Amino acid sequence: MPTTQHISIDTDRCIGSGQCALTAPKTFTQDDDGFSALLPPDARASEDPLAREAARACPVQAITIAED
């Protein structure tokens, strides 16, 4: 059975650097204020291999990825 990634963004911690959207544009975007946001599940790659790299690239560690 394939694992599923559960991605969360701590919006209180996010500073809007945009590293996540630059690293994994199939998973992350920036909202109107420039802060990190997830693309809708049907629009993003559910198992984007770059999502973990984007979490590591976040300068304030605002992204958490857990697997089932």
Backbone hydrogen bonds in HBPLUS format (Angstrom, degrees):
<---DONOR---> <-ACCEPTOR-->    atom                        ^
c    i                          cat <-CA-CA->   ^        H-A-AA   ^      H-
h    n   atom  resd res      DA  || num        DHA   H-A  angle D-A-AA Bond
n    s   type  num  typ     dist DA aas  dist angle  dist       angle   num
A0068-ASP N   A0004-THR O   3.09 MM  64  5.47 144.4  2.22 140.9 151.8     1
A0006-HIS N   A0066-ALA O   2.69 MM  60  5.14 161.7  1.72 162.1 166.0     2
A0066-ALA N   A0006-HIS O   2.96 MM  60  5.14 160.8  2.00 141.4 147.2     3
A0008-SER N   A0064-THR O   2.88 MM  56  5.27 160.6  1.92 154.2 159.5     4
A0064-THR N   A0008-SER O   2.90 MM  56  5.27 164.0  1.93 151.4 156.1     5
A0010-ASP N   A0062-ALA O   2.73 MM  52  4.94 165.7  1.75 148.9 154.0     6
A0013-ARG N   A0010-ASP O   3.00 MM   3  5.40 138.5  2.18 107.5 118.9     7
A0014-CYS N   A0010-ASP O   3.02 MM   4  6.26 148.4  2.12 153.4 163.3     8
A0022-LEU N   A0018-GLY O   3.04 MM   4  6.24 151.8  2.13 151.4 159.8     9
A0023-THR N   A0019-GLN O   2.91 MM   4  5.96 150.0  2.00 143.1 151.1    10
A0024-ALA N   A0020-CYS O   2.81 MM   4  5.81 169.0  1.82 156.2 159.3    11
A0027-THR N   A0024-ALA O   3.00 MM   3  5.63 163.7  2.02 121.5 126.8    12
A0028-PHE N   A0024-ALA O   2.97 MM   4  6.06 172.9  1.98 166.2 168.6    13
A0039-LEU N   A0027-THR O   2.90 MM  12  5.57 167.9  1.91 149.9 149.4    14
A0029-THR N   A0037-ALA O   2.78 MM   8  5.25 155.5  1.84 157.5 161.0    15
A0037-ALA N   A0029-THR O   2.89 MM   8  5.25 144.1  2.02 145.7 141.2    16
A0031-ASP N   A0035-PHE O   2.74 MM   4  5.42 157.7  1.79 155.5 159.3    17
A0034-GLY N   A0031-ASP O   2.86 MM   3  5.17 163.1  1.89 115.4 120.9    18
A0043-ALA N   A0040-PRO O   2.85 MM   3  5.31 147.7  1.96 116.6 126.9    19
A0044-ARG N   A0040-PRO O   3.13 MM   4  6.33 130.2  2.39 153.6 167.3    20
A0048-ASP N   A0045-ALA O   3.26 MM   3  5.03 138.6  2.44 121.9 112.2    21
A0051-ALA N   A0048-ASP O   3.06 MM   3  5.50 165.5  2.09 116.2 120.8    22
A0054-ALA N   A0050-LEU O   2.89 MM   4  6.16 150.8  1.98 149.9 158.4    23
A0055-ALA N   A0051-ALA O   2.98 MM   4  6.32 149.8  2.08 146.0 153.9    24
A0056-ARG N   A0052-ARG O   3.00 MM   4  6.33 156.1  2.06 147.5 153.7    25
A0057-ALA N   A0053-GLU O   2.88 MM   4  6.11 141.0  2.03 141.9 153.5    26
A0058-CYS N   A0054-ALA O   3.16 MM   4  6.34 124.0  2.49 140.0 152.1    27
A0058-CYS N   A0055-ALA O   3.34 MM   3  5.39 147.2  2.46  97.4 106.4    28
A0061-GLN N   A0058-CYS O   3.34 MM   3  5.17 171.5  2.35 105.3 107.7    29
